[in-house]
């Protein structure tokens, strides 16, 4: 009898992975809503253009919804989580590059926010990786 490797894991095996995805969704959604609702105020305070914050906020709200959908599925797709981790890694790289490259006139508070959220996203990604390994 041949066995087939599965790309998904039952709900009971993915507690850490679901937790990491949901925490990522909560953080992403919260920042997204703030960016959309008060982009002008946030932009001025942090040195980011509000014209950038609106689409970033919309993306983050949609991203949060996608993360919740992935986490709520009866089986967590390793491929979907791999894609989430790749997007998160790209987000971290761009976030670290942002203050270094000087693309925007970030305030001190803006620089701190960009770095802190990059560290948090890296942490979510680490938890997601650990959840995949635990279920692997």
C-alpha positions in Angstrom: 0.0 0.0 0.0 1.4 3.4 -1.0 1.3 6.3 1.3 0.8 9.9 0.1 2.5 12.8 1.9 -0.1 15.3 3.0 0.3 19.0 2.7 -2.2 19.7 5.5 -2.6 18.9 9.1 -5.6 18.3 11.2 -6.9 21.1 13.3 -5.8 19.4 16.6 -2.2 19.3 15.4 -1.9 23.0 14.6 -2.5 24.9 17.8 0.8 26.9 17.8 0.4 27.5 14.0 -3.2 28.8 14.4 -2.1 30.9 17.4 0.7 32.5 15.4 -1.6 33.2 12.4 -4.3 34.7 14.5 -1.8 36.9 16.4 -0.4 38.1 13.1 -3.9 38.8 11.9 -4.8 40.8 15.0 -1.6 42.9 14.7 -1.9 43.4 11.0 -5.6 44.3 11.2 -5.2 46.7 14.0 -2.4 48.6 12.2 -4.3 48.5 9.0 -7.4 50.0 10.5 -5.4 52.8 12.1 -3.7 53.5 8.8 -7.0 53.7 7.0 -8.9 55.7 9.6 -6.3 58.2 10.7 -3.7 58.1 7.9 -3.2 61.9 7.9 -2.5 62.1 11.6 -0.4 58.9 11.7 1.5 60.1 8.6 2.3 63.5 10.1 3.3 62.0 13.5 5.6 59.3 12.0 6.9 61.1 8.9 5.1 58.8 6.4 3.0 60.1 3.5 -0.8 59.5 4.1 -1.0 58.6 0.4 1.1 55.6 1.2 -0.7 54.7 4.4 -4.1 54.3 2.9 -3.2 51.5 0.5 -0.9 49.9 3.1 -3.8 50.0 5.6 -6.2 48.4 3.1 -3.6 45.7 2.3 -3.1 45.0 6.0 -6.9 44.7 6.6 -7.2 42.3 3.7 -4.1 40.4 4.9 -5.6 40.0 8.3 -8.7 38.6 6.8 -6.7 36.1 4.8 -4.7 35.0 7.8 -7.9 34.4 9.8 -9.2 32.3 6.9 -6.1 30.3 6.8 -6.1 29.7 10.5 -9.8 28.8 10.6 -9.6 26.1 7.9 -10.2 22.6 9.1 -6.7 21.8 7.9 -3.8 24.3 7.8 -2.1 24.3 4.4 1.7 24.2 4.7 1.9 26.0 1.3 -0.4 28.8 2.5 1.7 29.2 5.7 4.9 29.2 3.6 3.5 32.0 1.5 2.5 33.9 4.6 6.0 33.5 6.0 7.5 34.7 2.6 5.3 37.8 2.6 6.2 38.5 6.3 9.9 38.1 5.5 9.6 40.6 2.7 7.8 43.0 4.9 10.6 42.7 7.5 13.3 43.4 4.9 11.4 46.4 3.5 10.8 47.7 7.0 14.4 47.5 8.0 15.5 49.1 4.6 13.0 52.0 5.0 14.9 54.0 7.6 18.3 53.0 6.3 17.5 54.1 2.7 15.8 57.3 3.8 12.9 56.8 1.4 10.7 59.0 3.7 11.5 61.7 6.3 10.7 59.4 9.3 10.5 61.1 12.6 12.2 59.4 15.6 8.9 57.9 16.6 8.3 56.8 13.0 11.7 55.0 12.9 11.0 53.3 16.2 7.5 52.2 15.0 8.9 50.8 11.7 11.7 48.8 13.6 9.4 47.6 16.3 6.7 46.4 13.9 9.5 44.6 11.9 10.6 42.8 15.0 7.0 41.8 15.8 6.4 40.5 12.3 9.7 38.6 12.5 8.4 37.1 15.8 5.1 36.1 14.2 7.1 34.5 11.3 9.3 32.6 13.8 6.2 31.3 15.6 4.7 30.2 12.3 7.9 28.4 11.4 7.9 26.7 14.8 4.3 25.7 14.3 5.1 24.2 10.9 8.1 22.3 12.3 6.0 21.0 15.2 3.4 19.7 12.7 6.0 18.6 10.1 
